[in-house]
Amino acid sequence: MAKKQKTFRPKARVPRGFHDRLGSALTAERDMLARISAVYEAHGFDALETPAFEYTDALGKFLPDVDRPNAGVFSLTDDDEQWMSLRYDLTAPLARFVAENYDGLPKPFRRYQVGPVWRNEKPGPGRFRQFTQCDADTVGAPAPHADAEMCALFADVMEAAGIARGDYIIRLNDRRLLAGLMEIAGLAGVATEDEAQRMTVLRALDKLDRLGEDGVKLLLGPGRKDASGDFTEGAGLDAGQIDRVISFVTATAQTNAQTCARLREFFGPSETGLAGVQTLDEMTMQLAALGYKEDRIRIDLSIIRGLEYYTGPVFEADLTFEAKDDKGRPVRFGSVGGGGRYDGLVKRFKGVEVPAVGISVGVSRLLAALALKDNTAKVAAGPVVVLALEKDQMAAYQQMAAELRAAGLRAEVYLGGSNFAKQLKYADKRGAPLAIIQGEDERAKGEITIKDLVLGAALSKNIQDNKQWREGQPAQFTVKRAALVEAVKQTLPRKSQ
Amino acid sequence: MAKKQKTFRPKARVPRGFHDRLGSALTAERDMLARISAVYEAHGFDALETPAFEYTDALGKFLPDVDRPNAGVFSLTDDDEQWMSLRYDLTAPLARFVAENYDGLPKPFRRYQVGPVWRNEKPGPGRFRQFTQCDADTVGAPAPHADAEMCALFADVMEAAGIARGDYIIRLNDRRLLAGLMEIAGLAGVATEDEAQRMTVLRALDKLDRLGEDGVKLLLGPGRKDASGDFTEGAGLDAGQIDRVISFVTATAQTNAQTCARLREFFGPSETGLAGVQTLDEMTMQLAALGYKEDRIRIDLSIIRGLEYYTGPVFEADLTFEAKDDKGRPVRFGSVGGGGRYDGLVKRFKGVEVPAVGISVGVSRLLAALALKDNTAKVAAGPVVVLALEKDQMAAYQQMAAELRAAGLRAEVYLGGSNFAKQLKYADKRGAPLAIIQGEDERAKGEITIKDLVLGAALSKNIQDNKQWREGQPAQFTVKRAALVEAVKQTLPRKSQ
């Protein structure tokens, strides 16, 4: 007790590359994920939660390099000397879970999982080392039905998240079409350099949206110099090969049936390609019968997703509306999620292929898009603040807050000093829409004053309109104590107008 | 490609001390936490999410021992050589967050946080190294108002979780009463052995509920031998001291006002004790004015919680109903959460005291209690399964599932082989309440068959009542296709009877 020591004072700081989230930044995500989860549930998917840790070998990484045990993932050794890593996605834990519980699970096994994942990467602006993923997968069911269901689910998820029909599109392609294309274009060699060339071709096709046909042709051939003068090496295809590849990509037609017809013609002799066309045809016909037509789900031959991983249909959810950023510039969001069929899920553990198909929602991109689209969401989300002006009236103030809560509103009593201006400043800082005021005078008359803080802020910004505003909607008014809840309810809806 | 290697096959296993949760085991927790969060929100608390990692020094641990870097917490070094640890509770991150953002936060600052925490401890039965915590804290507001509010919030949280009024009690004590008791009993010495003796006294008092007055007297005096013959060293108090301590604990009266009156008499000269009584008196009077009376919030002088930490009022939420375990034996749950006032929250970072008060809900204990209390929750929670008997009718089956979902029900189509028995077995394994069957015959007649799987299971268990059941409620029946949704809705409610 009498020991005198220099006190160590750690600096309070969030770890590098991580961030805290408070209030609406967090609840907007939580509420969206709850709506998406409800869609997954309705479709028969069961919620799964796996722990943050997996054994490192189960993640597909072997024992970490002793010098760099945290390359890509966060790893540590348990006290029994086994390496554990924080999961970097939700698919690797699913693979481990399915392999571990294979015999006991119903098959097909449908599960969804929502939760944080961790990446041990160099942090960048807006790129964090912990973020939320939201996946749904069907394990043990073959194409095309499980894949069609996944596309319908994806569309339902977009609408549940708050994206109106017409503002998104689920684009659909098949891994086997691209493999067939390589055969037809004479790019199916098995040497390492052939594989590299195929990847260059696919990267080129992935840019069709951005560079247009001419730009892609350069990337397929000799290479392309961009506006800044940087040169990108091309795939070195000859003119005939380029024509074939381009004629594939431009085979995307207005209707899915037309696209399939064109593809059948295009693939003529390629069995791999035709298998892909057959699946897409069956999927889109089944989807159309359920009402999911080209306005929601369209074959798009320029969709390229993680090709080393997928084995059949691939999907991408794209936002198609234009929003404006806070400087008024148009923003296009593009992809807010993707997925596809992959049959190697549990092969690492069990040595056998199990068919699987899944989607992953791009949570933070989707939220960012919704925030820009829906400016009305930016209303004051704070609680109604009941000021505490007389110390011996705390129970009366708490009673007011309790009545407001009972009516379904957020409400709290200020708990600090009795300074009036400080209390109002607090209410502002809290994003409170209203403050409830009952001083000695009001109390004597059995009244309360309701101060509209949002309107008050608007008033102070628009001095020229002050008189007009005041006449129409005063920023504060007085009502009988018994009318508290009714008066607050009538005042609140103004916010969202 | 032609490389031949012995394939490494990792064993699929969840890491030691961790567990997976699937379906209702997970959604029951999620739904309860959503209801509790809504109460926190309504009271003006804002959601906070901090990352899984904190710098180790911010957790109150200094650089980990190089030989045991993971003692108690999971730790690793970042690539800039800083030690990071996974949080072991939600209070340490709150302290770091408040210290880091102090000037920008409204004060008082009310926040709640729900999320996983990690403990690097020896796993045991039902004790996991990752579990969920659910906390609410008010930072920057002094007693008694913030403390009274926290008690009211605690009661509201219990009811939102699903505990009926009368089945729980919020017990209330004050750290300063116990400090005052030590003064009065002549146990206020500052030597290390005095501190140890005080802890022994407090541990003895903590057992009043279990051992009764006589058992506690032994623990306060010479020591106590339990039924198994194990001897617990006593605190070595003399008869007069024991009397004083016991007269304190038994001062708990029927009403909070009576308890406060008795305590005032008891503490006569002890300023520390009287300060505690004054706070409890003000809190309980304010709570009573708001309708929170002794049936919900009671002063209980035997409540002892983490004394090295709390500085004022302490609370504990106890369940008071008796439930039966699955062998019919009575189970008492006791504490399902606690909290109190602690003023040292950010002192480690900023060197100044900031008043704070908070509660923490014991999520897994509360869930376990609810599960035992509410057996009706154990209805079939799986989706309605539409069997897929004819491969070319998949769109028709999906249409049935879509109609059921549009009516707010969980529904899915079986996606596997066409074997009828296998499909029914799948539906059972999924916990499906109903299966929808449309084979060729039914389709020709424009009908569907609804098979009640829960009733079917009951029938097969009660052969003797078979005839009677069959006559009253058949386990399957046929309706027109157009009546699908209506018939399913009418059949489902049976489950919860």
Interface residues (C-beta under 8 A of the other chain):
Chain A: M1 T7 F8 R9 P10 K11 A12 R13 V14 P15 R16 F18 H19 D20 R21 L22 G23 L26 T27 R30 A34 E41 A42 H43 G44 D46 A47 L48 E49 T50 P51 A52 F53 E54 Y55 D57 A58 F62 P69 N70 F74 S75 L76 D78 D79 D80 Q82 M84 L86 A95 R96 F97 A99 E100 N101 P106 K107 P108 R110 R111 P116 W118 N120 R129 Q130 T138 G140 A141 H145 A146 A148 E149 A152 V190 M285 Q286 A289 L290 V346 R348 F349 K350 G351 G382 P383 V385 A388 M394 A395 Q398 Q399 A401 A402 R405 G408 L409 R410 A411 E412 V413 L415 G416 Y426 K429 R430
Chain B: M1 T7 F8 R9 P10 K11 A12 R13 V14 P15 R16 F18 H19 D20 R21 L22 G23 L26 T27 R30 A34 E41 A42 H43 G44 D46 A47 L48 E49 T50 P51 A52 F53 E54 Y55 D57 A58 F62 P69 N70 F74 S75 L76 D78 D79 D80 Q82 M84 L86 A95 R96 F97 A99 E100 N101 P106 K107 P108 R110 R111 P116 W118 N120 R129 Q130 T138 G140 A141 H145 A146 A148 E149 A152 V190 M285 Q286 A289 L290 V346 R348 F349 K350 G351 G382 P383 V385 A388 M394 A395 Q398 Q399 A401 A402 R405 G408 L409 R410 A411 E412 V413 Y414 L415 G416 Y426 K429 R430
